[in-house]
């Protein structure tokens, strides 16, 4: 079973307790991991004014940051009183991708948690949102928290993908189930596993899509092979037979609808990005990101920090 040793919470620059704050504290308490909270705080007006009177603005900036540090430290102290290991830091910098990635690579956490940020479709057409870029580039597991009903997840859905060779996806299905089963065990959550097969013919099933490129025998062979692999994975992680789900169709649509209809509050799925001409295998996670039915746990393949 996976052991989470250090969790990093990317806190908002507003001094307020958000769903990600509550979730990070709950997961750290349940897993016994150390929780480190960082807030990137940057006030453009203070930065510009500093060009005119550097000394005065330095004092003003430090006073502002000290107030934020005091508030974060107060939250950390509350949790230390119940035995949690919590540290905090406020950094004078924009919460940009570059700054966050630099911090993550320096700290080497096992899990990064932040609030999910909804971005309208029109805005997404002109620039890549921070969450989307973190999904691709964050070197470790990433938890994007929506309006969580409870701090601890009560129902977890692990979505695996058996349509790729294991060497192509770098053992990602095992990592998905390893993390999902760890969180379920620590939090006392129900754990379900879902595989969505793309290899389906047009039939009277609401989730299926037509694929005319396969004959019946090849389609049946592929489905049998995927089902065997699915059952083997589920058995390895002791997932109850009634909590195993195999569906067909377009993965992001099926996964999102299934998670919403069954009131899951955490969806665990993987993403792999190969640089160069090779295909990006995180398209399902990307497609779900902007219409997330619940909080997303994005699992990354095994990788050393840069």
JOZI-V191868 format. One record per residue. N is the residue number from 1. RES is the residue in one letter. D_LAST is the distance of its C-alpha to the last C-alpha in Angstrom with 2 decimals. Layout:
n: {N;N}
res: {RES;RES}
d_last: {D_LAST;D_LAST}
This chain:
n: {1;2;3;4;5;6;7;8;9;10;11;12;13;14;15;16;17;18;19;20;21;22;23;24;25;26;27;28;29;30;31;32;33;34;35;36;37;38;39;40;41;42;43;44;45;46;47;48;49;50;51;52;53;54;55;56;57;58;59;60;61;62;63;64;65;66;67;68;69;70;71;72;73;74;75;76;77;78;79;80;81;82;83;84;85;86;87;88;89;90;91;92;93;94;95;96;97;98;99;100;101;102;103;104;105;106;107;108;109;110;111;112;113;114;115;116;117;118;119;120;121;122;123;124;125;126;127;128;129;130;131;132;133;134;135;136;137;138;139;140;141;142;143;144;145;146;147;148;149;150;151;152;153;154;155;156;157;158;159;160;161;162;163;164;165;166;167;168;169;170;171;172;173;174;175;176;177;178;179;180;181;182;183;184;185;186;187;188;189;190;191;192;193;194;195;196;197;198;199;200;201;202;203;204;205;206;207;208;209;210;211;212;213;214;215;216;217;218;219;220;221;222;223;224;225;226;227;228;229;230;231;232;233;234;235;236;237;238;239;240;241;242;243;244;245;246;247;248;249;250;251;252;253;254;255;256;257;258;259;260;261;262;263;264;265;266;267;268;269;270;271;272;273;274;275;276;277;278;279;280;281;282;283;284;285;286;287;288;289;290;291;292;293;294;295;296;297;298;299;300;301;302;303;304;305;306}
res: {X;X;X;X;X;X;X;X;X;X;X;X;X;X;X;X;X;X;X;X;X;X;X;X;X;X;X;X;X;X;X;X;X;X;X;X;X;X;X;X;X;X;X;X;X;X;X;X;X;X;X;X;X;X;X;X;X;X;X;X;X;X;X;X;X;X;X;X;X;X;X;X;X;X;X;X;X;X;X;X;X;X;X;X;X;X;X;X;X;X;X;X;X;X;X;X;X;X;X;X;X;X;X;X;X;X;X;X;X;X;X;X;X;X;X;X;X;X;X;X;X;X;X;X;X;X;X;X;X;X;X;X;X;X;X;X;X;X;X;X;X;X;X;X;X;X;X;X;X;X;X;X;X;X;X;X;X;X;X;X;X;X;X;X;X;X;X;X;X;X;X;X;X;X;X;X;X;X;X;X;X;X;X;X;X;X;X;X;X;X;X;X;X;X;X;X;X;X;X;X;X;X;X;X;X;X;X;X;X;X;X;X;X;X;X;X;X;X;X;X;X;X;X;X;X;X;X;X;X;X;X;X;X;X;X;X;X;X;X;X;X;X;X;X;X;X;X;X;X;X;X;X;X;X;X;X;X;X;X;X;X;X;X;X;X;X;X;X;X;X;X;X;X;X;X;X;X;X;X;X;X;X;X;X;X;X;X;X;X;X;X;X;X;X;X;X;X;X;X;X;X;X;X;X;X;X}
d_last: {25.16;21.74;21.42;19.86;19.16;17.71;18.34;17.32;20.10;19.75;23.39;25.58;26.78;30.30;31.50;32.35;31.61;30.23;29.85;26.09;27.14;29.69;27.50;24.65;27.31;29.05;26.08;25.05;28.71;29.13;26.13;26.26;22.67;21.93;21.84;20.17;21.56;20.30;22.44;21.59;25.03;26.23;29.87;30.46;34.06;33.12;30.65;33.39;36.10;34.17;34.82;38.51;38.61;35.37;36.71;38.34;35.38;33.05;35.45;35.67;31.90;31.57;34.49;32.98;29.61;31.54;33.43;30.29;28.82;32.17;32.23;28.78;29.71;32.95;31.30;29.11;32.29;34.14;31.66;31.58;35.32;34.97;32.55;29.13;26.26;25.26;23.66;23.40;22.36;23.44;21.40;23.36;21.32;21.60;19.96;18.22;15.26;13.33;14.42;13.75;10.14;9.64;11.71;10.11;6.65;9.16;11.51;9.86;13.00;14.43;16.05;16.16;19.75;21.42;24.77;25.15;26.50;29.21;29.30;32.59;32.70;33.96;31.05;28.56;30.39;29.44;25.85;22.96;22.99;20.08;20.28;20.22;17.08;15.31;16.70;14.89;11.52;11.02;8.48;11.28;15.07;16.83;20.49;22.54;25.85;29.13;32.46;32.21;35.70;34.78;31.87;31.47;31.36;34.62;34.06;30.78;30.53;27.89;27.89;26.91;27.03;28.90;29.39;26.46;26.06;23.82;21.79;21.19;20.09;18.09;20.33;19.86;23.47;23.23;20.20;22.23;25.27;23.59;22.26;25.50;27.74;26.04;26.56;30.05;31.06;29.89;31.43;34.52;33.80;35.25;32.78;33.60;31.88;32.45;32.07;33.17;34.45;34.60;37.19;40.36;43.71;45.66;47.48;48.86;45.63;44.25;40.60;41.18;40.74;42.55;40.94;43.69;41.74;42.20;45.50;46.56;45.92;42.37;41.58;43.12;41.23;37.87;38.83;40.00;36.81;34.67;37.02;36.85;33.04;33.21;35.77;33.90;30.75;32.94;34.88;31.82;30.88;34.57;34.88;38.53;40.29;41.33;37.73;36.70;37.02;37.04;37.74;37.82;37.03;34.38;31.44;30.45;34.16;35.11;32.26;32.81;36.58;36.51;34.30;36.59;39.83;38.95;37.66;34.22;32.23;28.77;27.52;24.59;23.25;20.25;18.34;16.45;15.34;15.51;14.89;17.98;21.49;20.84;21.97;20.11;21.08;20.66;23.95;25.75;23.38;23.56;27.32;27.78;25.65;28.43;31.21;29.68;32.60;30.76;27.44;24.53;21.93;19.22;17.72;14.52;14.26;12.68;8.96;6.46;3.77;0.00}
